[in-house]
Amino acid sequence: MSSKLTALCALLLVFASCAEKNDDKVKTVDQNGSVEMKVGISHLNDSLDIMKTENIFWIKGMAVKKVIRLDTIPSLGSTKEVAENTKGDDTTVTIKKNYQIFITVK
């Protein structure tokens, strides 16, 4: 039962972190001559994460090329966090640490 509670609390933490406001988020991509880039990191196992980079090249409204690259990177490990369960009680859960992503455009 406690493993189900831990999984539920971890899931609630993930959803809560997704609600973060991001004013710089692009709503539409100019498809007349641009490169759209998507970057994401997912957890593979306890020691490895996967970084997915997707580039879409747009010319005159058409996606002329799509490049997807998957890289295996070391996991940052786990950390303990205090979370609230569905009953409103505080409990300590173990969650995987996430990378921060910074993109520099030249």
N, C-alpha and C positions, 0 to 999 in steps of 0.2 A: 504494500500500500504506500509506503514512504517513497519508493522509487517513482510511482505514478505521480505523487504530489510534487516531487522534485522536478520531474519532467514538465508538469503543468506550470509550475512557477517559472522554470526556464523559458517556456514558450510565452508566458505573459511578459517576461522581461524583453524578449525579442520584439514582440508586437509594440510594447511601449517605446522602445528605442526607434522603431520605424516611424513614429509620429513626429519626429523632429522636424521643425520648420526649416525650409531651405529656400531663401529668397533668390538664390542664383540659379535655380533649376530651370532648364530650358524647356519650354512647352512645345515648341515646333522647331524643326530644323529647316534652314534655307536649303532647298534641294536644287538650286540653280548652279551650284559649284562649291561644294563643301565636303568636309570629311566629318562624319559623325563617329564619335568614339564612345564606347561603353566599357566600363571597367567594373568588375565585381570579384569578390573573394568569398569562397565557400569552404566550409570545413570538410576535409576528407576523412580524417581519423584523428587520433590523439596527437600524432606527431607531424601531420602534413595538412596543408591547406592548398586549395587550387585557385589561382588567379586567372580569370577569363578576361581577355581583352578583345573587343570586337570593333573593327573599323569598317564603316560603310562609306564608299565614295560615291557622291551624288554629282551628276552632270545633267543639266536641263531637265530636272524632275525625275530622272531615272537613276536607280541604284546600279551603277555599272560594275562595281566590284565589292565583294564582302570578304574580309580577312578575319578569321577567328584564331586566336592563339591561346593555348592553355599552358600554364606554367605551374609546376609543383613547387611550393615554397614551404619552408619550415613553419610549423604552428607556433604561436606565441604562448601556448599552454593554457592553463585554466586559472580562474580566480574565484574566490568565494564572495557572494553578494547577499545582502539581506533583501528578501522579496516578500511580498504579501500574497498569501494564498487566497482561494475563493471565499474563505470564511472571514478574511480580514486579519488573520494572524500573521505576524512576522515570522519568517523562517529563513535559514541560511541555505542557499543553493550554490552549486558549483556550475559556472558557465565558462565557455571558451572565450578567450580574449580575441578581439578583432583588430585587424590592421586599420590604420588611418590611411586614406588615399589622398595624395596631393598630386596635382597635375600641373606641370609647367608648360606653357605654350610659348614658343619662340617665333 
